[in-house]
Amino acid sequence: MYQHVLRVAIFSCLIWFQSANSQEDQRDSSFIKFLPGQEQWSGELQTAIVSYQNNFGVTVNLVSAVHLADIEYYATLNDYFLSQDVVLYELVANADERPTSDSEIADMSAISYMQRALGNFLNISFQLEQIDYSSKNFVHADLNPEQLSKIMIEKDQNFFSMFLSLAVSQQVAEQAAIEAGAQRSSLNMISILKALIMEDRAVSFKYLFAQELGRPDGLVFAPEIESELTILGDRNLAAVNALGRVLEDSTAKFITIFYGAAHMPGIERALTTRFDFEQSEKRWITAWEIP
């Protein structure tokens, strides 16, 4: 069970879950992938920028994010965002609050603390400290803390119960994948022990975590489970509704949805079914380079 809890901890790299106060049937693996290198403990974790077009000449780009990454990754994204008319971004915060490197929005919530600790260990950067959210084309497209709290109360959820649900869901999905002949998780007792005895543990664990995040059959969530989890389904709906407002009220031709990679299968389903967009292009950028 501990491997499944650890996998959910890593999964938090793909879900942006920061609170700010006033002060198809399975997960699509095409939004994130791992490319092993030629040497031991080497490789690249890559995320996708997937473009979709409609009959009115509008392009929507799904920019998958990992919220801990090499600094060069965030520099590439900052340059890319300058080319977009609108960037719909994820962050559980009030709409008028923009994060900065020294902002109190980056508080020490449980998942925030876990992300920062993991980032420090792996020598990679934290998204809030690298992405320029001050750009005028950035538009908030997520729940605010009050909305999130209200939905969780209505669903009788709390942060612990959601974390536990993720862990249990992953245990069930992992067993089903193994029975179907899928690739096993890279996070097992043997691989962890091997990583622990390496001279540079940060590199060996960064490799294992990247391999896990990019595993084709990893972190599978059926749409029904996704919809039950507020941190996934309800926040996806907030992003989709924000897109709907932009499409209805704006002349923007190039729109980006900048969300964690774990959100993208659900957002893509809405994009293709609710708004009749079709995929036109995909390109990859390197988020983690190992070593």
C-alpha positions as CSV (number, residue, x, y, z in Angstrom):
1,M,0.0,0.0,0.0
2,Y,2.9,2.4,0.7
3,Q,3.8,2.4,-3.0
4,H,0.3,3.6,-3.9
5,V,0.5,6.4,-1.3
6,L,3.8,7.4,-2.7
7,R,2.4,7.4,-6.3
8,V,-0.4,9.6,-5.2
9,A,2.2,12.0,-3.7
10,I,4.0,12.1,-7.0
11,F,0.6,12.5,-8.7
12,S,0.2,15.8,-6.9
13,C,2.9,17.1,-9.2
14,L,0.3,16.9,-11.9
15,I,-2.5,18.6,-9.9
16,W,-2.2,22.2,-9.0
17,F,-3.8,22.5,-5.6
18,Q,-2.8,25.8,-3.8
19,S,-5.3,27.6,-1.6
20,A,-5.2,31.4,-1.4
21,N,-6.8,33.5,1.3
22,S,-7.5,37.2,1.1
23,Q,-4.3,37.7,2.9
24,E,-12.5,7.9,-23.1
25,D,-12.8,5.4,-20.2
26,Q,-9.2,5.6,-19.0
27,R,-6.7,8.3,-18.5
28,D,-5.2,9.3,-21.9
29,S,-1.4,8.9,-21.6
30,S,-0.7,11.2,-24.5
31,F,-0.2,14.3,-22.3
32,I,2.9,13.2,-20.6
33,K,5.6,10.7,-21.4
34,F,9.0,9.4,-20.3
35,L,11.9,8.8,-22.7
36,P,14.7,6.7,-21.2
37,G,18.3,7.8,-21.9
38,Q,21.3,5.8,-23.1
39,E,23.0,5.8,-19.6
40,Q,21.7,4.4,-16.4
41,W,19.5,6.8,-14.4
42,S,19.1,9.1,-17.4
43,G,16.1,10.2,-19.4
44,E,13.5,13.0,-20.0
45,L,10.0,13.6,-18.7
46,Q,8.1,15.4,-21.4
47,T,4.7,17.2,-21.4
48,A,2.6,17.9,-24.4
49,I,1.2,21.1,-26.0
50,V,-1.8,19.7,-27.9
51,S,-3.7,22.0,-30.4
52,Y,-7.3,21.7,-31.4
53,Q,-9.2,23.7,-34.0
54,N,-12.9,24.4,-34.7
55,N,-14.7,25.5,-37.8
56,F,-14.5,29.2,-36.9
57,G,-10.7,29.3,-37.1
58,V,-10.1,29.3,-33.3
59,T,-7.2,27.3,-31.9
60,V,-7.3,26.0,-28.3
61,N,-4.0,24.6,-26.9
62,L,-3.9,22.3,-24.0
63,V,-0.6,23.0,-22.2
64,S,0.0,20.2,-19.8
65,A,2.0,21.1,-16.8
66,V,4.0,19.4,-14.0
67,H,4.2,21.8,-11.1
68,L,7.7,20.9,-10.3
69,A,10.2,21.0,-13.1
70,D,13.5,22.2,-14.4
71,I,13.8,26.0,-14.6
72,E,14.3,25.8,-18.4
73,Y,10.9,24.2,-18.8
74,Y,9.2,27.2,-17.2
75,A,11.3,29.7,-19.3
76,T,10.0,27.9,-22.4
77,L,6.4,28.1,-21.3
78,N,6.8,31.8,-20.4
79,D,8.0,32.6,-23.9
80,Y,5.2,30.5,-25.4
81,F,2.5,32.2,-23.4
82,L,3.4,35.6,-25.0
83,S,2.1,34.2,-28.3
84,Q,-1.4,33.5,-27.0
85,D,-4.4,35.8,-26.9
86,V,-5.7,34.3,-23.7
87,V,-4.1,31.9,-21.2
88,L,-6.7,30.2,-18.9
89,Y,-4.7,29.1,-15.8
90,E,-5.4,26.9,-12.9
91,L,-5.0,28.0,-9.3
92,V,-7.3,27.6,-6.4
93,A,-7.4,31.3,-5.5
94,N,-9.6,34.4,-5.8
95,A,-9.7,35.7,-9.4
96,D,-8.0,39.0,-8.5
97,E,-5.0,37.3,-6.8
98,R,-2.0,36.7,-9.0
99,P,0.9,34.6,-7.6
100,T,4.4,35.9,-7.5
101,S,7.6,34.3,-6.3
102,D,7.2,35.9,-2.9
103,S,3.4,35.7,-2.8
104,E,1.5,34.4,0.2
105,I,-0.7,32.5,-2.3
106,A,2.0,29.9,-2.1
107,D,1.0,29.0,1.4
108,M,2.0,25.8,3.2
109,S,-1.1,23.7,2.6
110,A,-0.5,20.0,2.9
111,I,0.0,19.4,-0.8
112,S,1.9,22.6,-1.3
113,Y,4.3,21.4,1.5
114,M,4.7,18.0,-0.1
115,Q,5.4,19.6,-3.5
116,R,8.0,22.0,-2.2
117,A,9.7,19.2,-0.2
118,L,9.8,17.0,-3.2
119,G,11.1,19.8,-5.4
120,N,13.9,20.7,-3.0
121,F,14.9,17.0,-2.8
122,L,15.0,16.6,-6.6
123,N,16.6,20.0,-7.2
124,I,13.8,21.2,-9.4
125,S,11.8,24.4,-9.4
126,F,8.3,25.3,-8.2
127,Q,5.8,26.5,-10.7
128,L,4.6,29.6,-8.8
129,E,8.1,30.9,-8.5
130,Q,8.8,30.6,-12.2
131,I,5.7,31.3,-14.3
132,D,4.9,35.0,-15.0
133,Y,1.2,35.2,-13.9
134,S,1.2,39.0,-14.2
135,S,0.7,39.0,-18.0
136,K,-2.5,40.7,-19.1
137,N,-3.5,37.7,-21.2
138,F,-3.7,35.4,-18.1
139,V,-7.3,34.7,-17.0
140,H,-8.2,32.7,-13.9
141,A,-10.0,29.5,-14.7
142,D,-10.3,27.6,-11.5
143,L,-12.4,27.4,-8.3
144,N,-11.8,29.9,-5.6
145,P,-11.3,28.6,-2.0
146,E,-14.9,29.3,-1.0
147,Q,-16.2,27.4,-4.0
148,L,-13.9,24.5,-3.4
149,S,-14.9,24.3,0.3
150,K,-18.6,24.4,-0.5
151,I,-18.3,21.6,-3.0
152,M,-16.3,19.5,-0.7
153,I,-18.8,19.9,2.1
154,E,-21.7,19.0,-0.3
155,K,-19.8,15.9,-1.3
156,D,-18.9,15.1,2.3
157,Q,-15.2,15.2,1.4
158,N,-12.1,16.5,3.1
159,F,-8.4,16.6,2.0
160,F,-7.6,13.3,3.8
161,S,-10.6,11.4,2.4
162,M,-9.7,12.6,-1.2
163,F,-6.1,11.6,-0.7
164,L,-7.2,8.2,0.6
165,S,-9.6,7.8,-2.4
166,L,-6.8,8.5,-4.8
167,A,-4.6,5.9,-3.1
168,V,-7.3,3.2,-3.1
169,S,-8.3,4.0,-6.7
170,Q,-4.7,3.6,-7.7
171,Q,-4.3,0.3,-5.9
172,V,-7.3,-1.1,-7.8
173,A,-6.2,0.4,-11.1
174,E,-2.7,-1.0,-10.7
175,Q,-3.9,-4.5,-10.0
176,A,-6.2,-4.4,-13.0
177,A,-3.4,-3.1,-15.2
178,I,-1.1,-5.9,-14.1
179,E,-3.8,-8.5,-14.8
180,A,-4.1,-7.0,-18.3
181,G,-0.4,-7.4,-18.9
182,A,0.4,-3.7,-18.6
183,Q,3.8,-2.3,-17.5
184,R,4.3,-2.5,-13.8
185,S,4.9,0.5,-11.7
186,S,8.5,1.6,-11.4
187,L,8.0,2.3,-7.7
188,N,8.6,-1.0,-6.0
189,M,10.7,-2.1,-3.1
190,I,13.6,-3.2,-5.2
191,S,13.8,0.0,-7.3
192,I,13.5,2.1,-4.2
193,L,16.3,0.2,-2.5
194,K,18.5,0.6,-5.6
195,A,17.9,4.3,-5.6
196,L,18.7,4.6,-1.9
197,I,22.2,3.1,-2.3
198,M,23.1,5.4,-5.2
199,E,25.6,8.1,-4.5
200,D,23.3,10.8,-6.0
201,R,19.9,9.9,-4.6
202,A,18.3,13.0,-6.1
203,V,19.2,11.8,-9.6
204,S,18.1,8.2,-9.0
205,F,14.8,9.2,-7.4
206,K,14.1,11.9,-10.1
207,Y,14.5,9.1,-12.6
208,L,12.1,6.8,-10.8
209,F,9.5,9.5,-10.3
210,A,9.8,10.6,-14.0
211,Q,9.5,7.0,-15.1
212,E,6.3,6.7,-13.0
213,L,4.7,9.9,-14.1
214,G,5.3,9.0,-17.8
215,R,4.2,5.4,-17.5
216,P,1.6,4.7,-20.2
217,D,-0.7,2.7,-17.9
218,G,-0.1,4.7,-14.8
219,L,-2.5,6.8,-12.8
220,V,-5.6,5.7,-14.6
221,F,-8.9,7.3,-13.6
222,A,-12.2,6.5,-15.1
223,P,-14.4,9.5,-15.9
224,E,-16.8,8.5,-13.1
225,I,-14.1,8.6,-10.5
226,E,-12.7,11.8,-11.9
227,S,-16.1,13.5,-11.5
228,E,-16.4,12.4,-7.9
229,L,-13.0,14.0,-7.0
230,T,-13.4,17.7,-6.5
231,I,-9.7,18.3,-7.1
232,L,-10.1,16.8,-10.6
233,G,-13.7,16.8,-11.9
234,D,-15.1,20.0,-10.4
235,R,-12.0,22.0,-11.3
236,N,-12.0,20.6,-14.8
237,L,-15.6,21.9,-15.1
238,A,-14.4,25.4,-13.9
239,A,-11.8,25.4,-16.7
240,V,-14.3,24.3,-19.3
241,N,-16.8,26.9,-18.2
242,A,-14.1,29.6,-18.4
243,L,-13.3,28.5,-21.9
244,G,-17.0,28.7,-22.8
245,R,-17.1,32.3,-21.7
246,V,-14.0,33.2,-23.7
247,L,-15.4,31.6,-26.8
248,E,-18.7,33.4,-26.4
249,D,-17.5,36.9,-25.5
250,S,-14.0,37.2,-27.1
251,T,-12.5,37.6,-30.5
252,A,-9.5,35.6,-29.3
253,K,-8.2,33.2,-31.9
254,F,-5.4,31.5,-29.9
255,I,-6.4,30.3,-26.5
256,T,-4.4,28.2,-24.1
257,I,-5.6,26.2,-21.1
258,F,-2.7,25.8,-18.8
259,Y,-3.5,23.0,-16.3
260,G,-1.8,20.0,-14.7
261,A,-1.4,17.0,-17.0
262,A,-3.7,14.9,-14.9
263,H,-6.6,17.3,-15.7
264,M,-6.1,17.1,-19.5
265,P,-8.1,13.9,-20.4
266,G,-11.2,15.4,-18.8
267,I,-10.7,18.8,-20.4
268,E,-10.0,17.2,-23.7
269,R,-13.3,15.2,-23.6
270,A,-15.3,18.4,-23.0
271,L,-13.3,20.3,-25.7
272,T,-14.1,17.7,-28.4
273,T,-17.7,16.9,-27.4
274,R,-19.1,20.1,-25.9
275,F,-17.3,22.6,-28.2
276,D,-16.7,20.4,-31.4
277,F,-12.9,21.0,-31.5
278,E,-10.7,18.5,-33.3
279,Q,-7.0,17.8,-32.5
280,S,-4.7,19.3,-35.1
281,E,-1.2,19.2,-33.7
282,K,1.0,18.0,-30.8
283,R,4.4,18.9,-29.7
284,W,6.5,17.9,-26.7
285,I,8.7,19.9,-24.3
286,T,11.1,18.5,-21.7
287,A,10.1,19.2,-18.1
288,W,12.7,17.1,-16.4
289,E,16.1,16.2,-17.8
290,I,18.0,13.4,-15.9
291,P,20.7,13.7,-14.8
